Amino acid sequence: MPPTFDAAKTLAALRSSARISLNLLLVLAMTTVSLWLLGRMWSIVWPLVIGLLLTTLTWPLAHFLRRNGWPPALAASTVTVLFLLVATGVVALIAVPVASQSGELTDGVVAGIHKVREWAAGPPLNIGDDEITQASDAAIARLQSSAGSMVATVVTAVNTVVNGLVTAVLALFLMFFFLKDGPRFLPWLTRQLPGRLATDVPIVVARGWNTLGVFVRSQALVGLLDAVFIGLGLWILGVPLVLPLAVLTFVSAFVPIVGALFAGLVAVLIALVSNGPADALIVLAIIVVVQQVEGNVLQPMIQSRGLGLHAAVVLLVVTLGGSLAGIVGSLLAVPVAALVAVVWNYLREQLSEPPQEPATDEQQTGAAATP
């Protein structure tokens, strides 16, 4: 006789599934509302996030000064001014080479276009000059017809620059206050929360802060090493714009995996346009070797499992963040995932049962002798 379903077990399974589904729907609804509120307050949240990231990067120096007797306000002011000077110097180092070598790069781009045109005119494509001229005329006509949209794009770009400057100023002020008053935050938070939350929330916040610091400082060190070695290779080959490319490599390191691919692609393209395909292949080989050494040797040693995220998880969250919020999403994807992992690990610690120790022989003998 074939087995039949038990009505009571089936009903219990359906009720459990319905209860779990309802809980998941409530969690998703709460997450959606939270993300919507976050988007509405983004003009405040984005400077706050940048300020926190900059604080984790500069906190070791401020902490060192405070331990050596500096007042908190003086230590925070000194670190903020030093950071501003370094950032201004980096921007100047990028702008000067780009301005001085822009003519050379433009000539290289023009020469590269002529090479591509000659290659397209030969076999196997055999595209004639008339067809290329028609395509160029069509492209120019399209640009002229979209002049209005181009003006709108320029206006949008100006607004973006202004908003970026305002965000940078707010982030610097927030960084100063975080460096000055950061150690007071956890005691203040403990006094504001009731019951068990006064213990749980400060612990999670402290762990999240440590994890965020591990991410920022490790990525900064890895990016610096990548920028030095790749920039040295570009300098030896005589590729133009070495310093801007090295800085781009350093900045791109804060977007794991995807950032390295983007910076490497830019370096290879510039080498191809300016030095030719042979040097471009050498640049590609240098980037691949440096990235392999970084990914397999340097990054595991520096991070030392500080984030607790698998490489596949990093790749997925960076892709998801980029698809949801562009460059900002790619930048924040890994630290957000690491903070979610911190919260999840703490909840698992609190909800799990302590391991049962195996009974000794004397305990088993005593239990057996007990009537």
VOGU-3710 file (C-alpha; in Angstrom, 3 decimals, decimal comma):
1> mpptfdaakt> 0,000/0,000/0,000  1,565/3,387/-1,025  2,267/5,855/1,806  -0,268/8,636/2,349  0,160/12,138/3,650  -0,546/12,742/7,321  -3,150/15,509/7,551  -1,856/16,922/10,850  1,780/17,059/9,683  0,787/18,616/6,368
11> laalrssari> -1,280/21,298/8,099  1,560/22,022/10,534  4,045/22,351/7,647  1,708/24,740/5,798  1,231/26,857/8,916  4,989/27,008/9,490  5,594/27,996/5,855  2,912/30,675/6,035  4,344/32,066/9,279  7,889/32,156/7,859
21> slnlllvlam> 6,639/33,773/4,627  4,770/36,432/6,600  7,863/37,180/8,676  9,975/37,461/5,530  7,439/39,810/3,957  7,506/42,002/7,061  11,309/42,074/7,011  11,336/42,950/3,292  8,728/45,674/3,833  10,769/47,148/6,686
31> ttvslwllgr> 13,923/46,999/4,565  12,151/48,738/1,683  10,880/51,517/3,948  14,340/51,937/5,487  15,986/52,202/2,057  13,341/54,693/0,935  13,968/56,851/4,014  17,716/56,532/3,412  17,259/57,785/-0,142  15,170/60,742/1,025
41> mwsivwplvi> 17,890/61,707/3,520  20,792/60,978/1,134  22,023/64,572/1,142  22,813/64,084/4,836  23,696/60,392/4,800  26,313/60,640/2,023  28,528/63,235/3,817  28,099/61,205/7,007  29,308/58,044/5,258  32,296/59,813/3,710
51> glllttltwp> 33,129/61,371/7,059  33,078/57,951/8,734  35,310/56,432/6,044  37,796/59,300/6,335  37,717/59,013/10,123  38,590/55,315/10,035  41,514/56,168/7,759  42,873/59,003/9,902  41,934/57,751/13,379  45,262/55,921/14,077
61> lahflrrngw> 47,200/59,201/13,845  44,668/61,083/15,963  44,673/58,262/18,523  48,483/58,366/18,639  48,473/62,123/19,297  45,827/61,804/22,004  47,776/59,061/23,763  50,799/61,362/23,830  48,966/64,086/25,718  47,483/66,188/22,929
71> ppalaastvt> 44,060/67,686/23,704  41,287/66,088/21,614  40,473/69,326/19,758  44,124/70,004/18,907  44,742/66,430/17,747  41,596/66,437/15,580  42,472/69,851/14,092  46,033/68,780/13,274  44,954/65,548/11,603  42,204/67,307/9,619
81> vlfllvatgv> 44,606/70,004/8,352  47,228/67,390/7,429  44,636/65,359/5,558  43,441/68,454/3,700  47,014/69,349/2,708  47,705/65,802/1,482  44,450/65,698/-0,507  45,181/69,095/-2,075  48,694/67,973/-2,990  47,376/64,800/-4,613
91> valiavpvas> 44,880/66,795/-6,700  47,639/69,166/-7,775  49,915/66,269/-8,691  47,156/64,877/-10,905  46,143/68,159/-12,559  49,648/69,349/-13,504  50,748/66,213/-15,426  47,376/65,941/-17,160  47,570/69,568/-18,307  51,200/69,293/-19,431
101> qsgeltdgvv> 50,765/66,002/-21,302  47,280/66,558/-22,706  48,676/67,666/-26,096  50,828/64,557/-26,364  47,911/62,338/-25,421  45,636/64,080/-27,939  48,189/63,551/-30,714  48,418/59,907/-29,722  44,645/59,511/-29,868  44,551/61,098/-33,331
111> agihkvrewa> 47,343/58,817/-34,524  45,512/55,839/-33,071  42,336/56,811/-34,926  44,289/57,019/-38,189  45,756/53,564/-37,535  42,305/52,130/-36,890  41,029/53,802/-40,058  43,866/52,335/-42,134  43,250/48,912/-40,622  39,518/49,152/-41,371
121> agpplnigdd> 40,243/50,129/-44,988  42,286/46,957/-45,559  41,256/43,309/-45,534  39,190/41,704/-44,194  36,828/44,663/-43,561  37,641/46,692/-46,719  35,674/49,710/-45,504  36,134/52,560/-47,978  36,808/56,200/-47,144  33,349/57,176/-48,399
131> eitqasdaai> 31,636/54,927/-45,863  33,839/56,249/-43,060  33,099/59,842/-44,124  29,361/59,145/-44,179  29,558/57,660/-40,685  31,497/60,699/-39,453  28,963/63,094/-41,013  26,099/61,178/-39,401  27,811/61,349/-36,010  28,377/65,109/-36,367
141> arlqssagsm> 24,749/65,646/-37,388  23,572/63,704/-34,351  25,775/65,804/-32,072  24,427/69,016/-33,591  20,822/67,875/-33,244  21,363/67,025/-29,587  22,877/70,394/-28,669  20,039/71,081/-26,252  20,570/67,862/-24,383  24,307/68,590/-24,265
151> vatvvtavnt> 23,593/71,943/-22,603  21,395/70,173/-20,084  24,174/67,684/-19,480  26,650/70,512/-18,848  24,249/72,111/-16,362  23,820/68,781/-14,620  27,584/68,348/-14,463  27,979/71,804/-12,882  25,338/70,950/-10,286  27,139/67,687/-9,580
161> vvnglvtavl> 30,434/69,502/-9,026  28,787/72,000/-6,661  27,081/69,218/-4,721  30,370/67,356/-4,560  32,131/70,375/-3,076  29,392/70,850/-0,481  29,570/67,142/0,398  33,359/67,300/0,731  33,183/70,312/3,082  30,515/68,652/5,244
171> alflmffflk> 32,509/65,412/5,319  35,634/67,268/6,504  33,727/68,974/9,317  32,151/65,659/10,324  35,556/63,989/10,265  36,873/66,662/12,640  34,021/66,134/15,088  34,313/62,343/14,865  38,042/62,542/15,606  37,429/64,946/18,482
181> dgprflpwlt> 34,379/63,389/20,155  34,340/59,833/18,802  35,396/58,065/22,051  32,445/59,675/23,850  29,907/58,117/21,505  29,646/54,601/22,950  29,239/55,737/26,587  26,597/58,234/25,456  24,816/55,542/23,424  24,856/53,187/26,403
191> rqlpgrlatd> 23,111/55,785/28,567  20,402/56,395/25,943  19,293/52,782/25,417  17,066/50,757/27,745  17,563/47,249/29,081  19,592/44,768/27,096  19,927/47,154/24,159  22,345/49,189/26,270  24,703/46,194/26,092  24,002/44,715/22,658
201> vpivvargwn> 23,979/47,857/20,496  27,316/49,294/21,738  28,984/45,899/21,203  27,692/45,694/17,618  28,700/49,313/16,947  32,218/48,706/18,304  32,636/45,577/16,180  31,294/47,384/13,125  33,720/50,251/13,675  36,654/47,823/13,915
211> tlgvfvrsqa> 35,527/46,033/10,757  35,136/49,311/8,872  38,609/50,356/9,987  40,089/47,057/8,797  38,481/47,507/5,380  39,519/51,129/4,819  43,099/50,807/6,068  43,761/47,487/4,355  42,352/48,707/1,046  44,397/51,902/1,339
221> lvglldavfi> 47,611/49,931/1,911  46,859/47,455/-0,882  45,946/50,299/-3,237  49,173/52,118/-2,377  51,257/49,035/-3,166  49,377/48,494/-6,446  49,839/52,136/-7,418  53,584/52,043/-6,671  54,365/48,857/-8,598  52,062/49,539/-11,565
231> glglwilgvp> 53,197/53,157/-11,732  56,838/52,020/-11,688  56,171/49,684/-14,610  54,427/52,436/-16,580  57,306/54,827/-15,878  59,904/52,318/-17,091  57,954/51,813/-20,337  57,597/55,558/-20,860  53,785/55,594/-20,800  52,406/59,144/-20,381
241> lvlplavltf> 50,277/60,242/-17,425  52,039/57,860/-15,028  51,127/59,781/-11,877  47,402/60,182/-12,688  47,205/56,492/-13,601  48,909/55,533/-10,327  46,481/57,700/-8,352  43,562/56,181/-10,256  44,869/52,722/-9,314  45,034/53,743/-5,646
251> vsafvpivga> 41,513/55,194/-5,610  40,066/52,230/-7,538  41,383/49,840/-4,882  38,498/50,909/-2,627  36,127/49,149/-5,062  37,400/45,559/-4,805  37,816/43,491/-7,998  35,836/45,859/-10,243  38,023/48,873/-9,449  41,223/47,018/-10,308
261> lfaglvavli> 39,771/45,935/-13,654  38,709/49,498/-14,482  42,068/51,069/-13,576  43,960/48,372/-15,496  41,787/48,869/-18,579  42,469/52,623/-18,570  46,223/52,063/-18,244  46,270/49,532/-21,092  44,248/51,821/-23,384  46,567/54,782/-22,785
271> alvsngpada> 49,613/52,575/-23,371  48,023/51,295/-26,597  47,319/54,810/-27,883  50,648/56,350/-26,895  53,207/53,511/-27,154  51,642/50,915/-29,407  50,354/47,350/-29,006  53,665/45,846/-27,785  53,920/48,121/-24,755  50,185/47,745/-24,153
281> livlaiivvv> 50,651/43,978/-23,857  53,571/44,518/-21,467  51,423/46,869/-19,350  48,674/44,257/-19,318  51,170/41,623/-18,143  52,456/43,931/-15,389  48,924/44,639/-14,167  47,986/40,946/-14,173  51,120/39,997/-12,211  50,646/42,786/-9,651
291> qqvegnvlqp> 46,957/41,958/-9,209  47,715/38,273/-8,744  50,379/38,989/-6,121  48,015/41,408/-4,403  45,010/39,093/-4,437  46,821/35,892/-3,444  49,587/37,179/-1,145  49,251/40,780/0,032  45,530/41,120/0,655  45,121/37,909/2,711
301> miqsrglglh> 48,168/38,868/4,791  47,034/42,466/5,364  43,347/41,890/5,945  43,905/38,647/7,866  40,264/37,614/7,559  39,230/40,915/9,139  36,118/41,234/6,987  35,079/37,598/7,023  33,716/37,753/3,459  34,450/35,249/0,718
311> aavvllvvtl> 35,794/36,577/-2,589  32,662/35,366/-4,404  30,488/37,307/-1,942  32,614/40,413/-2,537  32,185/40,106/-6,302  28,412/39,623/-6,017  27,830/42,535/-3,633  29,991/44,877/-5,732  27,985/43,917/-8,829  24,701/44,362/-6,974
321> ggslagivgs> 25,757/47,703/-5,510  26,859/48,968/-8,915  23,573/47,955/-10,537  21,531/49,617/-7,778  23,479/52,824/-7,160  26,288/53,091/-9,722  29,754/54,090/-8,531  28,489/54,966/-5,047  26,912/51,529/-4,713  30,117/49,800/-5,818
331> llavpvaalv> 32,118/51,830/-3,300  29,813/51,114/-0,362  28,863/47,529/-1,231  31,725/45,745/0,553  31,711/47,764/3,807  27,927/47,485/4,008  28,125/43,712/3,469  30,845/43,493/6,121  28,677/45,419/8,604  25,705/43,156/7,836
341> avvwnylreq> 27,976/40,177/8,509  28,949/41,717/11,866  25,299/42,058/12,889  24,484/38,545/11,681  27,413/36,986/13,552  26,434/38,743/16,773  22,800/37,615/16,442  23,986/34,064/15,804  26,141/34,209/18,929  23,232/35,396/21,040
351> lseppqepat> 20,683/32,935/19,617  22,838/29,824/19,585  22,925/27,414/22,488  26,189/26,835/24,346  27,866/23,547/23,396  27,116/20,630/25,654  30,180/19,135/27,276  30,305/15,322/27,126  29,692/13,646/30,440  32,700/12,125/32,162
361> deqqtgaaat> 32,885/8,487/33,232  32,325/9,440/36,888  29,182/11,416/36,008  27,847/8,546/33,912  28,578/6,072/36,748  26,869/8,315/39,279  23,828/8,757/37,020  23,581/4,990/36,553  23,838/4,353/40,308  21,082/6,864/41,089
371> p> 17,765/4,989/41,485
//
